[in-house]
Amino acid sequence: MHKTVSAVLTGHAGDSPAIGAPGRPWMDYDGLRTLSRDVATALRGMGVTASARVAIVLPNGPEMATAFITIAQAATTAPLNPAYREEEYEFYLSDLQAKALVVTADDDGPAVAAAKKAGMAVIRLNVAEGAPAGHFTLTSEATGNADNAAPTADDVALILHTSGTTSRPKTVPLLQSNVAASAEHIRASLELTSSDRCLNVMPLFHIHGLIAAVTASIAAGASIWCAPGFNALQFFPWMKEAQPTWYTAVPTMHQAILSRASRNADIIAANPLRFLRSSSASLPAQVMVALNETFSAPVVEAYGMTEAAHQMACNPLSAGRQKPGAVGMPAGPAVRIAHETENHLIDGTGEVVISGPNVTPGYESNPDANAKNFFEAEGARWFRTGDQGAFDEEGYLRLTGRLKEIINRGGEKISPLEVDGVLLDHPEVAQVVTFALPHPKLGEEVAAAIVLTDGSEATEKDIRAFAAERMADFKVPRKVVIMDEIPKGATGKMQRIGLAEKLGLVESA
């Protein structure tokens, strides 16, 4: 099994297409390997070592894909959401202890402002007119003469943040070996070959797109056609141009695609898919059936998370073996059920735990979270996913509930306490509790119950506008309930779980 990102790129036919994009010539594997060497040389000349952390803030597209793949062979990558505000970039860049920030040639936005404020090197990514998809050069005012040593299997390839049960997001380092193992697990479970082509519509600052779409495809010597983000109106024209064999998406994207499928039946017929993949949030059984009927192809639902370098379980690809409502069978790491409060494995229903070569060695600088989420049992180290589930009689994993309070908005994980902290900065907010509001398409939406200070006349619109200036749009509460008093539990604590029902915002089950 491959142990580094560099190894994932070896052995594929040089003239095979690797990276494509709308209206762009293809980059082949020889071109991608050459770009990798050029990027490593450029970074070393800017003083970036194999252990240095390089934040990447780029729009979705082929250059984001190749920036991740190439920089990960020379340093530690840290992709960040381009939708963040300056304050958020300040936090993440500081938390990462980033050496440099990679942005487009003309970017002068909040990420650059935050990097300059921190005295961090800004590296510009330049794309020449007519260049193959994903080809770029790097320029910077920073200079240096860093050691040429390449990262090893035990070095960190990728750092992402995941929302925890505290306001401070947890830092998840993924080793070169974690990334390579997960890419191989996905390649094997999807039976990817060099003849496959993925139409990528997933954000490439998330683990789903980075590993399932890009790195797994490269592990197979396959090609990735990179859309500039998700756009339901453009999906079928992209499908016609790209001629993919598969795509991967979150359920909300699949539903949007389905809504336009009937008027694009000719494109579907002319570009038959081998399979479709869904992950990052639970896929409703009705949607799985509709996708299967529309595309005449199996719909493979997978179960993943950042700490596992994405994939943990996956429905089998063979026809008729996909089970609606199940997230599949173990597909890479060992998957077991543990007691929810005691550190031992059990049969029946409990907390889903995983162990394997794709699992992070632990959260960075967070011993409390590591003590809570990792334990030793039966000769292995297990990670607690925070999800409740059980295996059925055929060995398929079914998730039965959420043990954590994290809001899952269409695959975007949001810490309620992070939102609490921002709203409490409003001078007229006295109390706040952020909670999940069930949503028919997104699964969950962000909502907040608020008690105002005496004499305040602030409105829901005022509160949301305040939040929108300080957080990415997906974190901003879509519903703000202004109350005289927030309901509390038996211990006097404000309860997030079930609050939507208590406030009469949804029907009780």
N, C-alpha and C positions, 0 to 999 in steps of 0.2 A: 504493500500500500504506500502511496505517495506520502512524504513527510513534510514537504514544503510547497509553497505556492509555485516556486520556480519549477519543481519537479512535475507539477500538474501540467505544465506547459510543454514538457518535452515529449518527443516521440511521435508527434503528429505531422502528417504530410505538409511540407512547407507551402505548397501552392493551394492548399485547401482553404476555403473562406472561413474567417474567424469572426470578424466584426462587421456588421452592416448597419445602415441607417437610411432614412428617407432621402432619396435623391443623391446618395453618395456612393462612390465606388467602394467595393469591399476591401477590407484589410485581410490579408492572408496570414497564416501562422508564421511564415518567415518574417513578415512585416511586424507581427506582434512580438516576436522574440528579439528582433532588431530594436524595436522601440523600448523593450525592457532594458536592454543593455544601455541604450542612450539615456534613459531616465536615470538609471543607477549612476552613470558617469556624471550627469548634470547635478544630481543630488549630492554626490560626494564633493563636487566642486563648490557647492554651497554650504559645506560643513555639516551635512546631514549624515549621521552614522547609521549603522544597521539597527541600533537600539533607539534612535531618535523617533519622536512621534510627530507625524505630519497630518495635520487636519486638512480635510478636503471639503470644500464647499463649491459644488458645481451643479449646474442644471442637469436634469436627467438626459441621458443620451449616450452616444458611443464613447465620448471622451471621459465621461464619468466611469464607464465600465473599464476602459483601458487604464485610466489613472489609478483605479483601485488595484487592478491586476499587476501593473508595472511597479508602482510604488511599494506594494506589499512584498515584492521580491528584493527590495533594497532597504526598507525601513518599516516602522509601524504605522499603519494607516488608521485614520480616525475620521470617517465620513460624517458630516453634520448636515442637518436639514437646512436647505436654503431658505426656508420660511421663518427661521428663528429671527427674533429681534436682537438688537445690539446687546441688551442686558443678558440675554440667554447665551449669546456667543462669549461674552466676557466670562460667564460662569464655566462653560464647557471648555474653553481654551485654557483657562486657569487650572481647572480640575485635571485636564489631560496632561498639563505641563508640556504643551506642544512646543516643538522646536520651530515649526514653520506652518504656514497656511497656504494651501494651493487654491487659487481662484482663477476665473477667466481673465483674459488680457485686459478687459475694460471694466472689471468689477470695481466699484468704489462704494459698495454698500456697507451694511452694518457689520458684516464679518471682518472686512478690511479695517473698519474703524476700531473694532475691538482688538484686532491683532496689533495695530499701530499703537493703541493705548498701552498694550502689554509689552511693547518693544520687541515684538516677534517678527521674524522674517516673513515677508510676503512673496510668494512664488507665483508668477504669472504663467498661465497655460495658454499657449498661442496655437491657433489652428490656421494653417495656410489655405488659401482659396483653392478648391479642387483637390484637396488632400483626401486620401482614403478615410473612410469612417474610423474614428478613434485615434487617428494620428495627430500628434501635437509635439511642440517643443516647450521647454521650460526655461524661463528667464527670471532673474532676481538680482537685486542689488547685493544680496548676501554673498559672501565669498568664504572659502575655507579649503581645507585639504584633508577631508575625512578619510579614515581607514577604509580600504576597499573590501573588507571582510563582508561576506553575504550572511544574511540571517540563517540560523540553524533551526531545526525542528522545534526546539524548546524556546525560541524567541517569539515574542508577541507579533502577530501579523496584523491584527485588527482589534481595535477597541471601540466598543459601542456602549452607550448608556441605556439602562433600562430602569423604568420607574419602579420604585420600591414602596414599601409601606411607610416610609418617611418622606419628608419633603425633598430630601437630597437624593437625586437619582443615583443608582448604583453603577459603578464602573465595571464593565465586563471585559477583561482581556481574553482574547482568543489566540492561542498559539498557532504557529505555522502548522503544526501537526493537527490541531483541532480543525482548522479550515480545510486542510487537505483531506482529512478523514471524512468530514461531512460531505464535501464535494463528491468523494468516491461513493459514499453511502447513497446519495441521491442519484448519481449516475447508474448505480447498480439497480436500485429500486425502480427506476424509469426505463431501464434497459437502453440507455442512450448510446448511440453510435455516431460515427463521423458524418453519416447521412442525415442526422437530425438537425433541425433548425428551430430555435426558440424565438418567438416574438415576445420581446420583453416590454411590458408596460408597467412593471413594478418600480417604485422608487429605489434608487440605488444608494440611498443612505440607510436602508434597512437590511437586516440579515436575510430576509426572504429573497429579494432581488439579487443581492450580492452573491449569495451562495447557490440558491436553487436555479436561478436563471443563468448567471454568468459563469461562476466557477465550476459548477457541475458540467455545464456544456463544454467548457475548455478541457475538463478532465477526460471527456469523451472524444476530443478532437472535433466537436460539432461547431456549429455557427450560431451566433446570437445577433438578431436584428433588433437594434435598440431604438425604440420609440422615444420621443421627447416627453414622456410622461403618459398618463392615462387620459384618453379622450374617447368617449363612447361614439361620438360622431365620426371620428377618424379611424376607429378600430378596423372596420371592414376594408376601407381603402388601403390601410397599412397591411392587412392580411393579404390582399391582392398583390401588393408590391413585394412583400417579404417572402410569400409562399412558405410559411412555417409548417413544421410537423407537429408543433405543440406550443402551448403558452401556459403560463402560471399566473394566478391572480388571487386576490382576496374575494370573498363572496359578494361584496357590494359591486365590485367590478364585473363579475360574472353576471349579476342581475342586470346591470346596465347594458351589457353586451346582448343579453337575451332580449331586451326590450326593442332592439333594432335588428334582430336576426331575421325576422320574417321578410323584411324588405331587402335583405341581402342574401337570399337563398342561393342566387347564382354564384356569388363569390364563395360561399361555403361549399357548394358542390364542386367548384373548380379547384379548390384548395383543401382537399380532405386532410383532417388532422389525425394523427396516430392516437393521441390522447389529449386530455385537458387536465391541468393540475390546479388544486385549490388548497390554500393554507392560510395561516395567521389568524383566522377566526372560524367558528363553526359554520359549516355549509348546510343550510336547511335541506332536508331530504327532497322537498319539492323542487328546489333549484337543481340539485344533482340530476334528478330524473329529466327535467326540462332540458338541461345542457346535453345530456346523453342522447335524447331524442332529436334535438336540433342539429347537433354536429355528427351524429351517428358514430360516436367515438366514446371510449370509456372515460369517466371522470374520476380522477384519482385524488382523493382527499388525504392530505398529510397533516401532521401535528408537529409544530415546531416552536422554538423559542430562542431568544438570543443566547442564553447560557449554554445551549446545545449546539451552537454554530448552525442553528436552524433545525434540521429534521431530527425527530425522535421516532415517529411512527408514520406508516404510510399504508394506504389500501393497496392490495396487490393489483398489478397492471392487467393480469389475465382477464379476458372477457368474462363477465358475470361474477367476478370475485370482489367487486366494489360493494361495500355494504353502507347504504345511506344511514346517517346517524352515528356511524363509527368513524374514528380517526385512524383506523387501520391497525396493522400489526407492527411490532418492533422492527425498525428499518435502519439499523446501524448500531445504536447503543442498546444495552440491555434495558428493558422497561419492566418495572415491577410496581407492586402496590405496597405502601408502608403505612404503619400506624400513624395517625395524624398528629399525635403528641409524643409518642415514644419512638425511640430509634431502633425499630426492627421491622422486618418485612412480614407481610401478612397475606392471606388469601381473602377474597371478597372485596368490599368497597373500602377505599381509603385514599391516601394521597399518592398520586403518581410520582414515581422517582425514577431516575435514570443513572446509568453508569457506562462510560465508554470513552474511546479515544477522541471523540468530538466534543466532550464536555469541558467547559472552562475549568482551569485549576482552582478558581475561586475569585471572588470579588476583590478588587484592588482596595487596599487600605480600609477594609471594612471587616474587622474580626468578628463583630457581633453578627453581621449578616451571614458570614461564613459558618459560624457556630450554629446558627439557626437553620441554615439551608443545606448543610452537608453532614453526613454521618457515615460511619463504617459499619458494615454488616455483611456476613457471609463472604468475607475475604475481599470485599470491593468497597469503593467509596461512592456513595449515592448522593445525588442532588435532588432536593425537594422542589417540584415544579410549582407548588401552590394550587394545583388542580386536583379535584377529587374525581375518582374514576374507578372502573372495574373492568376486568376482562370477561367477555361472554364465553359461552361454551365452545365457540370455534376459535378463540384466541384473539378476537378483535377487541381493541380498547374502546370503551365508551366513556366519555367525560360526563359526570353526573352533577357537577357543581363547581363553583369557584370558591376557593378558600381565601383568596386575597381580595382586597378591596379595590384593586386596580381597575380602572375603567377601560374597557376594550372597545374603542370607537372604530369599527371597521378595520381592525388590525392595528390601529394606533393605540399604544398603551399609555395611559395618562395617570399620573400620581395625584389622587385627590388632595393630599397635603401640600403638594406643590402649588396647586390652584388656590387652596386656602391661603397660603402665604402671600400670594400676589393680591388677592382680594382684601386681605386684612391690612394691606398697605393703604387702602383707600381711607381717607380721614373720617368718613362718615359710616364706616362699617365697624360694628362692635363685635359681632360674632359671625362665624361662617362655617358651614359644613358642606363640602362638595361631595356629590354622590352620583351614582349611575342612574340614568333614566332610560328604561327600555325603549328601543327604536326599531321599527319594523325592517329597515334596510341595513342600518349600521350595526345592529345588535345592541349597542349602548351609546348613549349620548351623554355629554357633560351637563350636569345641573348643579345648582348651588342654592342652599337655603341661607338667608341672611337676616340678621337682626341689626338694624341701624342704630346709630347713636341718638340720644334724646334730641328732639327738635329737627332731625335731619329730614330733608325733602328729596333725597336722592331717589332716582327711579331705576327700574330694571335696565333701561336703555343706558343710563349713566354708568351703572356698574359694568355692563358688558363693554362699553366704550373704553373704560378705564383698563379692563383686562386686555382688550385687543391691542392696546399700545405696549403691553408688556409681555405678551405671550404669543406663541404661534397660534394661528387661527383655530387649529383643531383642538386646542386646549381651552379655548374661551367657552364658558358656559352658554349653551343655547337657551337654557331656561333658568331664570333667577326668581326665586320665591322670597319675597320680603315678608317677614313674620315678626310678631311680637316676642315669640319664644320658640326656640328650636326643640322639638321633642327629644327626650333623653331616655336612655335605658335604665335598667334597674340599678346599675352601679353609679348612675349620674353622668355617664359618658354619652356624648352625642354619637348615635349609631348611624353609620352610612348605609350598611346593608339593610334593605327593606324600607329605606326612608321614602323612596318614591311612592310606595304603596301607602305608607302612613300619611303622606301628605295628599292622598287622593289623586295623584298624577297618573296612575295606572290602575287598572282593575286588579283586585287581589286574585291570586290563583285559587 
